[in-house]
Amino acid sequence: MNTASSVICPKCSHIRADVETAPAWQCPACGIAYQKYRTYLERARKAVTPLQSGHAPPHVTADASIWSLLAANTAALVAAAYFEWSPNSLMLVYWSQSIVIGISYFFRILALDRFSTENFRINNRSVAPTAATKIQVAFFFAIHYGMFHFVYFIFLLADPDDPATMDLAFWICATLFAINHLWSYRYNRDIDRMGTPNIGTMMFTPYLRIVPMHITIIAGGQFIDSATTLLMFGALKTLADVGMHLVEHTRLQKVKSHNVKAGAA
């Protein structure tokens, strides 16, 4: 029987009983440390607290993940300039980042607890926000996104006039992007669980990140004929990355604001 001293896990809502054998600081069900997780949630809530009337928005420098994203992009541009990469070699690094983004969104969709299907249709029919819908959307996204990038990969490696290389510098840059997006995934996954994100918006958002790469491949290298234009493309891609990060952050603020209003109703 539970007592007044029972503890409720802030993550999985397990109610701790007196007979539990796990350490007092740890949830017997999911294994998280109570205080550590509460501290993390508090930081996350502060990050997405909706602005009140008259309050200025937080400065961009307050978001540490933007700096890690800029660092990864800068490392790729420095490597491209120092090792005199071909355009396709730099594109291959961005391709690897896009793959990581797709993987993170696949698992974000599967990790959703509550989500909206407003204005989202499958086979021209409205769908309910059920576990089956979530799984169907996640795997449809994985197949479509994966095929899309498989074609890119073949294109980058098969071009005899501009062969892409996968040297040590490539793997270092790819790893930096993976670390950045793993950090973002863990943060956004928990924020998703606080709100009710739209699953359709979540499925289509990753495609917006790869627009610069897609345009460049269609151009066939006609506009990238020197190191200067290569770096200019990299700068454009970096701006798109940061812009999409800010769009995602704004979307999360709106989700949080909606929940606050709903709770007050």
Secondary structure, 3 states (H helix, E strand, C coil): CCCCCCCECCCCCCECCCCCCCCCCECCCCCCEHHHHHHHHHHHHHHCCCCCCCCCCCCHHHCHHHHHHHHHHHHHHHHHHHCCCCHHHHHHHHHHHHHHHHHHHHHHHHCCCCCECCCCEECCEECCCCHHHHHHHHHHHHHHHHHHHHHHHHHHHHCCCCCCCCCHHHHHHHHHHHHHHHHHHHHHHHHHHHCCCEHHHHHHHHHHHCHHHHHHHHHCCCCCCCHHHHHHHHHHHHHHHHHHHHHHHHHHHHHHHHHHHHHHC
